[in-house]
Amino acid sequence: MTIQEMQLDRTSLTYAPANPAINHEALSQPTVFVDRDGVINQNRSNHVLSWQDFEFVAGSILALASLHRAGYQVIVVTNQAAIARKLFSIHELELIHQRMQEAIEEGGGKVKGIFYCIHLPTADCACRKPRPGLLFEAAEKFNIELTTSWLVGDHTTDMQAAVAAGCKPLLVLTGRGQTAYETWQQNQDSTGPGVYPPLTVKANLLEAVDFILAKERIMV
Ligand SMILES: [Zn+2]
């Protein structure tokens, strides 16, 4: 089966509309949302404030290339409260993203869009994960069916944002993922807020992508 046939099969499936603003007749490619720090690049305790601070997680460029080749669009969703803390500017953030995109494209991948929250955790905005605002924004802009999309992240708040938006959560153990995994293990039998089973857990973005591609090929 070719990739194009696979996409046709996938988008012809019917799902309950998650958002009435989405035109379900003209859905875009299957989508994987990817958190940035701790998934694509290494976390730094004092933030990633310049391209010099940006170090790709091993295999992440290859993973993004695999998604692109398989017909998925990749959307980056990232909390960047360092902007509100005035540690760097939106211009400097976008320069980092430009370099990141160039490196990903050189590796054979493509990032369709980057959505970021610049607010403080205390700002009570709709966009900072664990809230789903960034995912809703991307879904409206690119006409994405959220219920068939994945969100790959390394933090509890990524998993919560995925669930809040109706996406499929996938936790990776890079970045802060090990801590998030332990939190999930402690809470998975309870029914309180922040609980999000079933949760798929993979070592890193490369293994996460291998899993998604293998699973969805079986589905169609
Ligand atoms: Zn925000």
Residues whose N, C-alpha, C, O or C-beta is under 5 A from the ligand:
A	BS01	ZN	C117 I118 H119 C125 A126 C127 R128
